[in-house]
């Protein structure tokens, strides 16, 4: 779980990549503006959005496979598994940082807007959509690395890991927030690599 490459970055190679990176930077600006370094609350809101691409991509790949009457090469399962994994991140951080009513409202707005925008983007260019997710996940790895550093420095309390987290990641007895962040960061690094790989396949 800890053996992941944290600093991997896909250098933009063409217009599609540059558009994807610009979208990520635009959304990062809003995340930084609203949450600054309140990483627990940031995770609650962003994970509700992070679970959208896998579900959208899985559904559209499913319909594509039906239309073409051909195998999906494992994309559907991978994308839906990603969506479920991101949902479990949310379920975990709800126990660590209780969302305020304002944050719950923000979730409704952000998810509604992002779902429709991402759905349209995937229809127009699934390659760009996957590259956007790859860049999102690069940012997520960076964000959780900063969160982890804050826990190690005592800025954030290293609270006990919620039971939902210990059950899901099979963490050892007595696991705490630090072990949860390490597990979540590893998941995000995996999603980063998968989505960049999918974008590369679509550009081949």
N, C-alpha and C positions, 0 to 999 in steps of 0.2 A: 504494500500500500504506500510505503514511503519511497520506493524506488521509481521515481518519476522525474522526467526532465522538465524542470520548472521554467527555464528561460527560453524555451522554443518559440520562435516567432516566424510567421510566414511573411517574407518580404513581398510587397505587392509587385506583380509582374505586368499587369495590364489595367485597362480601364475598369473592368469588372472588379478586380481586387481593390483598386483605389476607391471605388464607390463603396464597397463593403467596409473598408477601413474607415472611411468618412462617416458612415452610418454609426459604426461602433463609437467613434470619438464624440459624435453628437449626443448619443445616449449617455455616454460616460460623463459628459458635462452636467447633464441633469441629475445623474446619480450623485455626483460629487457635490452639487449645489444643495440637494435636499438632505443628504445624509452625512456629508463630510466623512468623519472617521467613526461614526456610530455603526460599526460593522454588523452587529447583530440585527439591528433594524434594517440596515441596507440589505442584508441577506434575505430577510423575510419578504421584502417587496420584490427584489430582483429575482428571487427563485420562482415567484409566481409567474414572472415573465419568461424566465429561462425554460420553464416546462412547456412553453407554447411551440417552439420550432419543431421539436421531435414529434409532437402530436400532429401538427400541420403537415410536416414532411411525410410522416408515416401514412397519413390518410391519402395524400395526393399520390404517393408512390403506389399505394394499394389500388387506387382507381386507375392509375397508369398501367399497372400490371394486368388489371381486368380488361381494359380497353385493348391492349396489345396481345392479350392471351399468351403471355410469356412469363417466365420466372422473374422474381424481383432481385435476385442475387443476394438475398438476406438483408436488404435495406429496410424493409418494413419492420421486421423484428428489432433491428438495431435502433431505429429511430423511436419506436414506441418504448423500448427499454430505456432509452435516454430520457424520454418524457417522464416515465415513472420514477427514474432515479432522481431527477430534478424535483419532482413532487415530494419525494422523501426528504430531500434537503430542506424544503419548506416546512414539512411536518416536524422536523427536528428543531429548526431555529425558532419556530413558534413557541417552543417550550423554554428557549433560552432568552429570547427578547420578545416580550409580549407586545404585539402590534397595537398602536393607538387607533382610535376611531378614524383619525385623519389618514393614517397609513392604510387602513382598510379601504377607505374611500379612494386613496391613491392607487391601490391595487386594482380596484374595479375599473378605473379610468385607464390606467396603463395597460392592463391586460386586454381590455376591449379595443383600444387603439392598436396595440402591437399585433394582436391576432389578425386583424383585418389587413394591416399593412404587410405583415409577413406573408399572409396567404396570397396576396396579390403579387408580392415580390417573387414568391416561389413559382407562381404561374408564369410570370414573365421571364425569370431567369433562376432556375433552381441552383445553378452553379453559384451565382452571386449570393443567394440565400444561405447556402451552406458555408460560403466564405465568411459571411457576416457572423454566423454562429461560431465559426472557428476563431474569429477575432474576439467575439464576446467571451469565449472561454479562456482565451489568452488573458483578457482583462480579469476574469474571475480568479484565475490562478494567482495573478499579481495581488488582487484584493485580499484573498484568503492568506497569502503569504504575509501581508502587512498585518492582518488580524492576528495571525499566529505570533508574529513578533511582539505585538501589543500584549498578548497573553503572557509570553515569556518574560516581558519587562515589567509585568504587574500592572499595566495600564487597564487591562480588562481582567475581571475575576475569572479564575480557572475553575468554574463551577462544575459540579458532577454532570456527567453525560446523561441526557434523558434516556429512559428505558427504550424508547422507540429507536434511538440511535444505536445503543448497545446490541439490541436484537437485530437490527438491519445489517450493521457492519460486523456483527459478531465481535465486538470489542471486549477486552478482558474486564473482569470484575474490578470495580474501582476506577474505570476509565473516566476521564474528565473532558472538559471542553477542548483542550489541546488535541486529544486523540480524535475527537470529532472533526475538528478543522483539518487535520492531516488527511483523514479519510475523504472528506468532501473535496478537498483540493486535488486529491488523486483522481477522483471521479471527473472533475472539471478538466484536468489535463488529458484524460482519456477522451472526453467529448471533443476537446480541441483537436486532437490528432485525427479522430474519426471524421469530423466535419471538414477539415482541411483536405483529408484524403478523398472524401466524396467530391469536393469541389475540383480537385485535381483530375479525378476520373471523368467528370463532366466536361472538362476542358480539353481532354485528350482527343 
